[in-house]
Amino acid sequence: MRPLPFILFFLSGVASAFAENGAGLQPPVQVAQHQETAAAATSSNRAAPLTSDQFVADLARDLSAHFNLEGDLQLELIRPWTSPRHAAESWNLELLEYPAAPSSSMLVRCRVLADGASVAEFSLVLRAMLWRDVWVARQPLTNGATFDPALLETRRIDLFRERDALPAAVGDRSYTMVRAVNAGRLLTWHDIARRPLVRKGNLVEVSAAEGQLLITMKAVAMENGTQGDTITVRNPESRKDFAALVVDENRVQVRF
């Protein structure tokens, strides 16, 4: 049989251990409240004001999509930026009124949404630049010469200031120069034209198809034409004129 002092000592240790372990437990309600507080703090940390850079970037993206612009559209605010007096996790921009056409100066009206709720609506004037690579003559180009990218170089310019400049994405050997261009000058849309596949007075092959039936004949072109043009041709025997579509070099097609 154990001595009484030992039993008392044992019971005292158990009670002490239970008290220590119990002190670390929290009621379920307190744990849930702690989680809600933590979630609210995390959400608060993600909320942020709308910055000028974000606002301008959203404007540029919307305008580029609306006008189907090719190139790098850069915008500047004419007036100092004042951010809405809100913080939000998600900012969105809606353009309510667009300018009639994109230009170096544009007036727009927009609405700002913070987490889906409208917080501001205003009009503002923008200074705009559309940067894109264009063709520049590396050496003098002569009238009538075939368009040759090897004789050119590219330069990045603001197309809102040089609207007639020829983008570097345009141009191949199906084009020809229609006027001389000095070295170092920007090429414009007025300097080139599609090279005629059919020239006035040339004898062309005419094809006409309907179902499995194909008819070909010769005719005289009464005007120049590039691919896709509809021109007038003449039957040399009957002397009758009719319209035909230019499809290739000295080849046209009649569609029923």
C-alpha positions in Angstrom: 0.0 0.0 0.0 1.4 3.4 -1.1 2.1 6.0 1.7 -0.3 8.9 2.0 2.3 11.6 1.2 3.1 9.9 -2.2 -0.6 9.9 -3.2 -1.1 13.5 -2.3 2.0 14.4 -4.2 0.7 12.5 -7.3 -2.7 14.1 -7.2 -1.2 17.5 -6.9 1.0 17.0 -10.0 -2.0 15.8 -12.1 -4.1 18.9 -11.1 -1.2 21.2 -11.9 -0.7 19.6 -15.4 -4.4 19.8 -16.2 -4.5 23.5 -15.1 -1.5 24.3 -17.4 -3.0 22.5 -20.4 -6.5 24.0 -19.9 -5.1 27.5 -19.7 -4.1 27.3 -23.4 -7.5 26.4 -24.7 -9.8 29.0 -26.2 -13.6 28.8 -26.5 -14.8 28.2 -30.1 -16.5 31.6 -30.3 -13.2 33.4 -29.6 -11.4 31.4 -32.3 -14.0 32.3 -34.9 -13.8 35.9 -33.9 -10.1 35.8 -34.3 -10.3 34.3 -37.8 -12.8 37.0 -38.9 -10.6 39.7 -37.6 -7.6 38.2 -39.4 -9.5 38.0 -42.7 -10.7 41.6 -42.4 -7.1 42.7 -41.8 -5.9 40.7 -44.8 -8.6 42.3 -47.0 -7.8 45.7 -45.7 -4.1 45.1 -46.6 -5.1 44.3 -50.2 -7.1 47.5 -50.7 -5.3 50.3 -52.3 -6.0 53.7 -53.9 -6.2 54.2 -57.6 -2.9 55.4 -58.9 -2.3 57.8 -61.8 -0.3 55.2 -63.7 -3.0 52.5 -63.3 -5.7 55.0 -64.4 -3.8 56.1 -67.5 -2.8 52.5 -68.5 -6.5 51.5 -68.3 -7.5 54.5 -70.5 -4.8 53.7 -73.1 -5.9 50.0 -73.2 -9.6 51.0 -73.7 -8.9 53.6 -76.4 -6.6 51.3 -78.3 -9.2 48.5 -78.4 -12.1 50.9 -79.3 -10.2 52.5 -82.2 -8.3 49.3 -83.1 -5.0 51.2 -83.0 -1.7 49.5 -83.9 1.3 50.8 -82.1 2.1 52.0 -78.6 -0.5 54.5 -77.4 0.9 56.7 -74.7 -1.3 59.2 -72.8 -0.6 62.2 -70.5 -3.1 63.9 -68.3 -3.3 67.7 -68.9 -4.5 68.4 -65.4 -2.9 67.1 -62.2 -4.2 63.7 -61.0 -6.6 63.5 -58.0 -7.3 60.0 -56.9 -10.8 59.1 -55.6 -11.0 59.1 -51.8 -11.4 55.4 -51.6 -9.3 52.3 -51.3 -10.3 49.1 -53.1 -9.1 45.7 -54.0 -10.4 46.1 -57.6 -10.4 49.2 -59.7 -12.2 49.4 -63.1 -12.7 52.1 -65.7 -15.7 52.6 -68.0 -15.5 55.1 -70.9 -18.9 56.8 -71.3 -18.0 59.1 -74.2 -15.2 58.6 -76.8 -13.7 61.3 -79.1 -14.9 61.1 -82.8 -11.4 60.0 -83.9 -8.1 59.4 -82.2 -5.7 62.4 -82.2 -2.9 64.1 -80.3 -5.5 65.7 -78.0 -8.7 63.9 -76.9 -11.6 64.6 -74.6 -13.2 61.6 -72.9 -15.8 61.1 -70.2 -15.4 58.2 -67.9 -16.6 56.5 -64.7 -14.4 54.9 -62.0 -15.6 51.8 -60.2 -14.1 50.7 -56.8 -14.9 47.0 -56.1 -17.8 47.3 -58.5 -19.3 50.5 -57.1 -19.2 53.8 -58.9 -17.1 56.3 -57.0 -16.3 59.0 -59.6 -17.5 60.3 -63.0 -15.7 63.1 -64.8 -14.5 64.4 -68.2 -10.8 65.0 -68.9 -8.5 66.1 -71.7 -5.7 63.8 -72.7 -2.5 64.4 -74.7 -1.8 61.4 -76.8 1.1 59.9 -78.8 0.9 56.8 -81.0 4.5 55.4 -81.4 5.1 53.1 -84.3 8.0 52.1 -86.7 7.8 53.6 -90.1 9.8 53.4 -93.3 12.6 55.9 -94.1 14.5 56.0 -97.4 18.1 54.9 -96.9 19.1 56.1 -100.4 17.3 58.0 -103.1 14.3 56.2 -104.6 13.2 56.7 -108.2 9.7 57.0 -109.6 8.5 53.7 -111.0 10.9 51.6 -108.9 9.6 48.4 -107.2 9.2 48.8 -103.5 12.2 47.2 -101.9 12.6 47.0 -98.1 16.4 46.5 -98.5 16.6 50.1 -99.6 14.9 51.3 -96.5 15.3 51.6 -92.7 12.9 52.0 -89.9 12.4 54.9 -87.5 10.0 55.1 -84.5 7.8 58.2 -84.6 4.5 59.6 -83.3 1.9 58.8 -85.9 -0.5 61.4 -84.6 2.1 64.0 -85.7 3.1 62.3 -89.0 -0.3 60.8 -90.0 0.7 60.1 -93.6 3.9 58.2 -92.7 4.0 54.6 -94.0 4.1 52.0 -91.2 6.9 49.4 -91.5 4.3 46.7 -91.4 3.1 47.8 -94.8 4.9 47.3 -98.1 6.2 44.5 -100.3 7.2 44.0 -103.9 3.6 44.2 -105.0 4.0 48.0 -104.5 5.8 50.5 -106.7 7.1 54.0 -106.1 4.9 56.6 -107.7 7.2 59.5 -107.1 10.9 60.0 -106.2 11.9 60.1 -102.6 15.2 61.7 -101.3 17.4 59.8 -98.9 16.5 60.3 -95.2 12.9 61.2 -95.9 9.9 59.4 -94.4 7.9 57.4 -96.9 4.2 58.3 -97.0 1.1 56.6 -98.4 1.3 59.1 -101.3 4.7 57.7 -102.4 3.6 54.2 -103.2 0.8 52.4 -105.0 0.0 48.8 -105.9 1.9 47.7 -108.9 -0.6 47.1 -111.8 -1.0 43.5 -112.7 -2.9 44.6 -115.8 -2.0 47.6 -117.9 -4.2 49.5 -120.3 -3.9 48.1 -123.8 -2.5 44.7 -122.7 -4.0 41.5 -123.9 -5.4 39.6 -120.9 -6.8 36.1 -120.3 -10.4 36.1 -119.2 -11.9 33.2 -117.4 -15.6 32.6 -116.6 -16.7 29.7 -114.4 -20.2 28.5 -113.5 -20.3 25.1 -111.7 -18.2 22.6 -113.6 -18.2 24.8 -116.7 -15.1 26.9 -117.4 -14.7 29.3 -120.4 -11.6 31.2 -121.3 -11.0 33.9 -123.9 -8.7 36.8 -124.7 -9.7 40.5 -124.2 -8.0 43.9 -124.2 -7.6 45.8 -120.9 -9.2 49.2 -121.2 -7.5 50.5 -118.0 -4.8 49.6 -115.4 -5.7 47.4 -112.5 -4.1 45.9 -109.4 -5.1 42.7 -107.7 -8.7 42.8 -106.6 -9.6 45.7 -108.9 -12.6 45.5 -111.2 -11.6 46.9 -114.6 -13.2 47.2 -118.0 -12.0 44.8 -120.8 -13.1 44.6 -124.4 -13.8 41.6 -126.6 -11.6 42.2 -129.6 -14.0 40.4 -132.0 -17.4 41.8 -130.9 -15.9 45.1 -129.6 -18.2 44.8 -126.6 -16.9 46.0 -123.2 -17.5 44.2 -119.9 -16.3 44.2 -116.3 -13.8 41.7 -114.9 -11.9 41.2 -111.7 -8.0 41.3 -111.7 -6.7 38.1 -110.2 -3.1 37.8 -111.4 -0.6 39.1 -113.9 -2.6 39.7 -117.1 -5.4 37.5 -115.8 -9.0 38.6 -115.1 -12.1 36.8 -114.1 -15.8 37.2 -114.8 -18.2 36.3 -112.1 -21.9 35.5 -112.8 
